[in-house]
């Protein structure tokens, strides 16, 4: 029930919960990109993007981060009758200016190729207008491909994947909180690092970049398709140096691999309720989802404790907002598993340090820094 989820958010935000929900329905103004500093420099990327008509800026605090600003919101035309009905993820993408692709389309009116069609989420949010690239009769005979070219949308962002710097593997679209997570982990040259939830490879690649390819990384994810995505992304960026990618449920890595007390650093970015993702057009999670996620997340922490050396560090991060999936999970790691909660380098002004029972954590809040909702905690094996 929605009210149960809102009650979980009220435990964190209290009387500000309604404002929070409203802010989540809009994207952050900044769209972040990580510069691949093993191949280029921030200045070279900014210059090349400028030549292609895209104005990007350096982030104030993260050296390898640049961003472009979203334009909008824009008013959409009200005289278009025909519609594509799409899932929430696709709606959010079209809302920010992306083209429409087949996998996200759920239903369609009778549509001709070249016709202007509005794009509407399954919950009724009107997010943009596309020019149909195929008719509705063609649409349901395929399972992939371009369905509509974005003509106008609520917001507009540069199409990063069409830029030369993207095609050449010089940049990787990645949220600022995810970059900060790797900086908190602070991997060193020579470290053995385990990424327990590695696909699509953003944090794994950042570790390679941060250590100049001189760390060793074991990258787990639960099935072969996810690992193939990770491999493709790392190879394109040239950040597959010393990375062993394994399709495997890492909750059992301490049982099936010879890793116990051998790993220096562990990344844990487990599945969560995604309540901090923006734009969030509807809340479709339940309290049961949140509770199930929390129990699932704890299992990765058990593995992390087993495989870490004494003095080793784990970083735990999620893109959600509830205490149950964040502070309470980390508190469990301290009380039940024996971890120590440690403070991080908190020079980042957009982060809020939070205390809960016997732990310290760090939150990016949508309300006070125009960021996605995101949580990070550092844990040490004594």
Secondary structure, 3 states (H helix, E strand, C coil): CHHHHHHHHHHHHHHHHHHHHHHHCCCCCEEEEEECCCCCCHHHHHHHHHHCCCCCEECCCCCCEEEEECEECCCCCCCCCCEEEECHHHHHHHHCCCCEEHHHEEEECCCCCCCEEEEEECCCCEEEEEEECCCHHHHCCCCCCEEEEEEEECEECCCHHHCHHHHCCCEEECCHHHHHHHHHHCCCCCCEEEECCCCCCHHHHHHHHHCCCCCEEEEEECCHHHHHHHHHHHHHHCCCCCEEEEECCHHHHHHHCCCCCCEEEEEECCCCCCCCCCCCCCCCCCHHHHHHHHHHHHHHHHHHHHHEEEEEEEEEEECCCCCCCCHHHHHHHHHHHCEEEECCCCCCCCEEEEEECCEEEEEECHHHHCCCCEEEEEEEEC
